Amino acid sequence: MKGFFSNFYVRLSSLFLVLLITMGAVQVFITVKITEKRQAEADQLLNRRLAEVMVTEIEPYVNDDVIDENIGSIIHYMMVLNPAIEIYLLDSQGNILAFFSEPGKQILRNIVDTRPIEKFLRGSENIPIYGDDPCNPGNRKHFSAARIDLGQNASGYLYIVLRSSLYDQTVGTLKEKYFVSALMRGLLLSLIFVGIVGLILFAFLTRRIQNVSRSVKEFEKGRYDQRISVTSKDEIGDLARAFNHMADTIAANMDSLKQTDRLRRELIANVSHDLRSPLASIQGYIETILMKRETLPPEELQSYLETILADAKQLNRLVEELFELSKLDAKQTDPNLETFSLTELLQDVSMKYKAQAYKLNIQLSTDLPKQLYFVHADIGMIERVLSNLIENAINFTPEHGMVQLSILRNDGLLRVRIRDTGKGIAPEDIPHIFDRFYRGNSSRSGAIRGSGLGLAISQKIMELHHSSISVSSKPKEGSVFEFELPCIEQCT
């Protein structure tokens, strides 16, 4: 039973039925009360002059405070004509001098409050007016009243209760038999009709909530493609749209986490590989030196030490690039923007690699405009991008090849281009060359030293400058790397 009432539709329907039954009972109560009040009002209006008429009939038999015996037969005759009334003869203080009612009836109070009687006699329009019922002190009933002469300059009231106890008993029986039963049948039919319609409507409304609940439960079980069909603009529709947006965000985050986890595993694998090779080399050469230090020729010792130094530098560079890339990924590095000449910077960076290119028998040339064009960027970061791209071009350009640096002007932008005549990049490798530690099978050889982080770092730096690096390449013909920066002077 507890599980049954835990269903939202059941609880909502039960609450609706309880409210419906309560409102029906209240409606019955109000209807009965209003009907009784309207009936009392009609009775009092129709019988307003009843006491006045009866006074003219019985006043001659009331003399010197003595009630004639004939008055009983007159009143009895009147009560036969109208058995719903009870008649009381009161003095000016409201004390009951005589009363006439159904046989065997006893009065339970000997005085009647005269204030409602006086209000009635003044002709108050606030009908119905209720007075005391001497036979039922706890009840107040509508009445008719008139002044009557009691003799010896004394006056009193003829007080007629328009609903006797016999009338109440009879009406109560009929009310239970007809009115209340008819009202209850009408109420029951209304409850059944409204209840059925309400339950159908609730079923329709809660069905959408159940769809939302079902989708949420499926999503909780790991079905991240679960979405809710939105067909309305109400609160349930807003809830469905909010869930769909949340689900899209969570699914995107899950994909991002999966991608991050994959990259983390690749990072660990690649770092382990890149660290293992120089560490193994350093360890091997040191062990060789320790074993042969007494017999090792000086020139061979020098060669070993130079190799150890190169491997140590490679390790140091790898660690530095890892730290640099992690800061860029975490957005812990903000560009320090300043104005500088991009033309001069490219010229200075190319001069730094002239010797390396010459040593490898590679022609490093520049095609730069004579006019100095300025940009607003982080000069250190842009220098790092240029260095990575130029060094990458030199490393993958064979002997007698060429690396050309140029600046193009286009619609307020300066486009830096690094072109080489190297091996080129296979089409399947191009989408991945900016991934960390990525080395394309056809574009890299084991003889080339590198961490595989240079292009990833360069792309992150350009993203901080709201730009990106593009690449085009043909195998055996070379590659072209380009990026753009806004020129702060006229560049057209």
N, C-alpha and C positions, 0 to 999 in steps of 0.2 A: 504493500500500500504506500509505503514511503517512497519507493521508486516511481510509483504511478503518479504521485503528486509532485515529483521533481520535474515532470515535463512542463515546459512553459505554457504550451497550449492548454493542458489540463488545468493548471493553476489559473490562467487567465479566464478560461471558460467558467470555472467554479466561482471565481470572484464575480464574473458578470452575472451568473445565475443568482448568487446571493444578493447582489445589488438589485437585480430585477425583482426578485421575490420581496425584498424589503420595500422597494419603491411601490410595488403592487399593494402590499399591506397598508402602507402609509396612505396610498391613494384611496383604498377602501375606507379607512378610518376617516379621512378628510371628507370623502363623499357622503358617508353616513351622517357626520356632524353637520355638514352644510345642508343636507336634506332635512334633518331634524330642525335646524334653525329656520329654514324657509317654511317648513310646515307650521312651526310655532308662530312665525310671523303672519302667515296666512290665517291661522286660527284666531289670533288676537285681533287682527283687522276685521275679520268677518263677524266676530262676537264682541266688538268694542262696545256696543250699546246693549248687550244682553243683560247686564246687571241693572242698567238704567230702566229697561223695560220691565224687568222682574220687580223692581222697587215699586213701580206703579201698581203692581198686582198685590203685593204683600204688605205695603206700608199701612193700609187701613187696619190691618190685623195686629200691628205693633203699636201699643198705646200705653203710656205711663209705665214704661219698662216691663210691661207684661205682654207675653207673646200669646196670641189667641191660638186655640187648638186647631182652628180651621187653616192656619198657615201651613201646617204640616201636610194637609191634603193637597193644598195648592202647589207647594214645592215638590211633593211627590209626583204630582201630575206633570210638572215641568221636567223632572228628572227622568220620567218615563219617556217623554218626548226626546230628551237628550241625555242618555245614560253616561255620557263621557265626562260629566261635570260633577263637581263637589261644591256645595253652597255653604257659606259661613256667614253668620251675623255677628258683627264686631262692634264694640263701642269705640269711642273716639280714640282710645289708647291702644286699640288693637286686640283687646281681650275678647276671647270667643264667648259670645252669649248663647249661641245655638249653632248647630251644624247639621247638615243633611248629606248623607253619603250612602253608599251601598250597605246593605244590612250586615251587621256584625263588625263594621269598621270602627276602630277606636282612634281618637286623636292622640298624638304623642307630645304635643305642645299646646298650651292654652293661650298663647298670645301670638299675634302676627305683626311683623314689622310693617308699619304704616308708611314708611318713606317711599317704597315702590308704588303704593296705592296713590299717594299724593302726586307722584310723578305721572302716573297714568291719568289721573283726573285733570291734570294741567294740560293734557293733550299733547304730550311729548311725541315727537315723530321718530324717536329712536326706538323703533319696534324691532324685535320683541322686547318687552319689559318682563322681568322675572321676579316673582315674589315667593314667600314662604309656602311650603306644603305642610300643614299641621300633621297630616298622617305620615309623612316621610320627612322628618326634620333635615335629613342630609341632602334632600333634593330641593331645587328651585324650579318653579313652573310658571308658565305664562298664565295670565288670568284676565278676568273682566271685573270691574268694580264700579260702585256708585254710592253716593251718600244716601243715607236713609234717616228719617226723623224717628227718634226713639221716644218722643214725648217729654213733657216737662223741660222744654227748651234744650233737650239733649239730642245729639245726633251721633250716628255711627256709620258703619260701612256695610254694604252687602258685597261680600268678597266671593267670587266664583272661580275656582280652579278649573281651567278648561280641559285638563287631562286628569281624570281620576285614576286611582290605582287599577280599577277594572279596565279602563282604557289602555293604560300602560301594559297591563298583562296581555290584553288582546292584541295590541299593536306589536308587542314583542314576539308573540307567537306567529303572527302573520309575517313580521319582518324576517324572522328566522326561516319561515316556510317559503316565502316568495322573494322578498327584496334581497336579503343577504345571499340566499342560494343563487338567485339570478346573477347578482353582482359577482359572486365567487366563480360561477360558471364562466361569465364573461372575462373575469380576470384570468381564470385558468386557461381559457382559449387564447387570450392575449399573450400570456406567459409562454404558452407552447409555441405560438406563431413567432413572437419576437425572439424567443429563445432559440428556435431552430434557425431563423434568419441570422441571429447574432452569432451562433456557433459556426454557421457556414462562412460568415464574413471573417470571424476570427481564424477559422481554418485557412481561409485564403490569405489573410494577413500574416499569420504565423508561419505559413508555408515558406514565405520568402525569408523569414528569420531562420527557419530550419535549414534552408538552402545555404544561408550564410554560415550557420553552425556546422553543417556538413562539410563545407569547403574548408573551414578553419581546421576541423579535425583531420581532414585529408592532408592539409598543408602541414599539420603538426606531425603526421606520420612520415613526412619526407617527400610528399608529392609537390614539389615546388612549382610545378606548372599549373597547379590548380588555381582557377580564377572564377569570380562570380559574375554572372550575366547581369548587367545593369539595365533595367527597363523603366525606371522612374526617377523623379527628381526630389523625392521626399527624403525623410531621415534615413530610411532603410537603404535607399539608393545612395545617399551620402556615405553610409557605413560600408556598403559594397565597394564604392569607388575608393574609399580610404583603405579597405583591405587589399584591393587590387594594387593600389600604389605601394602599400607596405610590402606586399608579396613581390612586386617587381624589384623593389629596393633590396629586399632580403635575397632574392634570387641573384640579383646582380652582385651583391656582396659575397654570396656563396661562390659564384663564378670567380670573383676576384680573389677570394680566399684560396680556392682551388688553384688558380693561376699562381698566386703568391707561394703556395705550398710547393707547387711544381718547380717554380723558380728557386725556392729555397733549397730544395733537394738537388737541383742542378747546380746551384751555387756551391753547395757543400762538396758535390762531386768534382766540380771544376777547380774549386780552390784547393781541394785535396790533391788533385792531379798536378796543378800548377805549382803547388808548394813542394810536392814530393820530389819532382825532378831536380830543381836546384838544390834542395836539401840533400838529396842522395848524392848529387855531384859534389857538393861541398864536403860532405862526410867522406866520400871516397877519396878525394884528393888529400884531405887532411890525414886520413889513415895511411895513405901512400907516403906522404911526407914524413910521418912519424916512424914508419917502418924503415924508410930508406934515407933518413936524414944524414946518416954518416957517409953514404956512398952516392947520394943524389947530386948530379952535376948542377952548378949554379944556374945555368941557362934553363934547365928543365924545372928546377925549383921556381924560378921566376915565372915560367909559363903556368905552373900549377897555381901559384899565388894570384896571377892575373885572372885565371879562370874562376878561382874562388871569389875574387873581388867582383867579377862580372855577375856571378850567380847571386852574391849577396845584394848587389845593386838591383838585380831583377826582383829579388824577394822584397826589398825595401819599396820598390816602385809598386809592386802588386799590392802590398799592404796599404800604401798611401792611396792608391786608386780605389781600393775597397772602401776605405774610410770616406773618401770624397764622394763616391757613388751613394753610400748609405746616407750621407747628409743631404744629398740632392733628392734621394727618394723620400726622406722624411721631411723635406722642405725646411730644413734647418739652416739653409744657406740662402740669403737674400742678395740679389745683385746690388753692388755699390755703384749706382749710375753716375756717370760723368761724361763730359763732352770731349771727344778726341777725334783725331784724323784716322779714319779707317785705312786710307791709302798709305799713310806712313807706317801704321801698325803692320799691315801686310808686307810692306817692304822690309821692315825690321825682322819679322819672323822668317821671311824667306832667306835673309842673310844668315840667320842662325843655322840653317840647314844646307847652306851652299857647300860647306866642307864635306858633310856626310854624303851629299849627292855626288860630289866630285870624286870621292873615294870609291863610290860604287859605280863610277863611270855612267852617271845619269845626268842628263841636262835638266837643270832647274831654272826655268825662265819666268819672267813676270811681264804682264801686259797691263800696266796701270795708267790711269789718266794723269796728265800733268797737274790738273787742278786738285787741290786737297779737298776731299769731301768729308764732312764730319757726321758722326752719329752720337747718340746718347745711350750709352750702355756701360756695362762693367768691363773695363779694358782688360783686367786680368782674366776674366772668364772667356772673353772673345779671343784673347791670345791663346788660351788653352785649347779652344776649339780649332783655331788655325794650326796650332802645333800638332794636334792629334791627326787632323786631316792630311797635312803635308807629310808627316812622318809615316802615316798609313800608306799614302801614295808612293813614297820612296821605297818602303819595304816590299811593296808588291809590284814594283816596276823592274823588269829585267835589265841587265846591262845593255848600254847604248839606247836605253829608252828615254822618255822625256816626261817631265812633270811641269805643267804650266799653270801659273796663278794669274787671275784676272779679276777686274771689277767691272760690272756692267751697270748702267744707269737706266732705270725704267719707272716712270710715274712716281717719282718721289722716293723710290726705294733703291738701295745699293745691293746688288747681287754679287756675292763673292763666289767665284768658281774655281775649283781645283780639278784639273784634268790630268789624267795620266795615260800612258800607253802600255799599261801592264797587262796581266793575264785576263783581267775582267772578272766579272762575277756571274755565276750561273743564275738563270732566272729563278730557280727554286730557292736560291739563297738570299735574294734581294730582300724579301719581306722580313728576314730574321737578322740582318747584319747589325741592327742596332740593339739586339738582345745581348745581355751581358754574357761574356765568355763564349759567344757564338763564333765558330770558325767553320766557314764553308769548306767542304771537302775539295772542291775544285779550285778554290781561290787562295788557299793557304798551304804552305808546305811546312813540314816539321822543322826545317832549318831556320824559319823566321821566328824570332823571339817576340813575344807580345802577350799581354795579359788577357786580351779579348774584352777589355773594358773601355778602351779609348772612345769608340764610336758611341757606346751607351752613355758615357759621361758627356760627350759633345751634344748628343741629342737632348739630354736633360737640361744642359746649360741653355740651349736655344729655346727650350720650352719656357724657361724662366724669363726669357726675353720676348715671349709671345711669338716665337717663330719656330722653324723646324728645318732640318736638313733633308734635302731630297737627293736621290741618287739615280743615275741611269748608267747602264753598263751593257757591253756586249763582250762575250767571251773572246779572248785572244785579240781584242781591239782596245781594251782599256775601259776606264770608268770616269764618271764626272760626278763630283759632289758639289752641292750648292746650298747656300742659305742667304736670307735677305734680312736687312735691317733698314729701318726708316732713316732717311737722310734729313738732317735738321736744316739743311740749306737747299737751294734750288738744284734739283738733280735731273732735270729734263734736258 
